Amino acid sequence: MIDPATGEVLERPLEVVAVDIAALDEQELAQLFPSPVQAAGALLKARQAVARAPYALRQAKDALKAAERDLKIAIARTTLELADQYPNLAVSERTRLAEADTRVIEAREAHDVAWLALEYAKDWNTALGRDVELLRSVNANMRAETK
C-alpha cells in the first residue's frame, strides 16, 4: 500500500480472506473456475510467451556480454591513465585503484544490472514452463470432465 500524501510504501501484514464456499450458490462457484475456453486460451497465451523466451534470453545474454566488455574497457583505460600519474605502481595496484574511478563504478553497476536482468529472464523462462505444464494439466482435466 502507498501513502498518497508522502508516496511512501507502507508494508502491511498479509491478510487471509476467508471464503465460505458453503454459502456460495452454484453460479458463484462456477465463476471461481475458468471455463474450458478460458483455460485453452490461457494455454495458448502461455505457449506464445514460451516461444518468445529464447529471444528474450538471447537479448539478456548479449546485454550482459556487452556490459562485461564495457567494464573491462573501463578498467583498462583507467589503469592506463593511472600509469601516467603513478609510474612506479605495479599494474595490479593501478587496477585496484581503477576500481574507485567513477567510470569503472558506473560500468560495474551496468554489469550488475545486466546480470540481474539475465537472472530474471531465466527465472521467468522457468516459471513460464511451469505455467504451461499446469495449464496443460488443467486443460486435460477439463476435457475429461466435459466429455
Secondary structure, DSSP 8 states (H G I E B T S, - for coil): -B-TTT--B-----------GGG--HHHHHHHS--HHHHHHHHHHHHHHHHHHHHHHHHHHHHHHHHHHHHHHHHHHHHHHHHHH-TTS-HHHHHHHHTTSHHHHHHHHHHHHHHHHHHHHHHHHHHHHHHHHHHHHHHHHHHHHH-
